[in-house]
Amino acid sequence: MLEPGNKAPSFRLKSDGGGEIALSSLKGRNAVIYFYPKDDTPGCTTEAIDFSALKAKFDACNTAIVGISKDSTARHDSFKNKHKLKLILAADEEAEAITKYGVWILKKNYGKEYMGIERATFLIDGKGVIRNIWRKVKVNGHAEAVLAAAREL
C-alpha cells in the first residue's frame, strides 16, 4: 500500500484528445492524480467539475490535474466536452496505473461484490514523491482540500 513519502509509480496512458500522459512528463510540476470509477456518473461528474473549476488556482501553484479511470479515450472526450472540463483525463483500460496505485479493490453494492476503482487522490511533488493521499474520497469539498494541500508544497 502506497504511503506519503513513497516514490509515485510511473505510468504512461492514452489521454483525451488523442494525447498521451506520463507521470514523467510532469516532472518539475506538482501533480494531482485522481482515480474515479466512471465518466458521467453523478459523483464522478461533480468531482471533475470541481477540479476543473479550480484549475487556474492549481496552475498558480504549479500543479497539474489528471483524472484516471478505465473509460476509453472516446468516452473521456465526450465527458470532457459535455461538461467543459479543463483537466487531463487518462484512459487506463488495462488497469495498469490503477493497480500500481492500489485503487483496484473489491467493492460491495446492494449485496453484490465486484472489482472496481476506489475513488482516491494522490498529491505528488515535482520530484515524483507522494506527499498526500486521500482514499475513499467524499466528493463535496474534496477539490478544495486538495488545493489547500497543493499550496503547501
TAQUI-V443397 format. One line per field, one symbol per residue. phi: phi as a letter, one per 20 degrees, with the letter a starting at -180 (. if undefined). burial: + if it has 16 or more other ideal C-beta (glycine too) atoms within 10 Angstrom, else -. Layout:
phi->???
burial->???
This chain:
phi->.fcgofffffbbcfcgmmebccgffegndfbddddbfagmdgfffgfffffffegfffgfdlceccecbeffffffgffffgdlfdceddedfemffgfgemdecfdcblnddbeaeffbccddefendfdbcddlfeffnfgfffggfffef
burial->-+-----++-+-++++----+-+--+---++++++++-+----++-++++++-++--+----+++++++++-+-+++-++----++++++++----++--+-++-----------++++++++++--+-+++++--+-+--++--++-++---
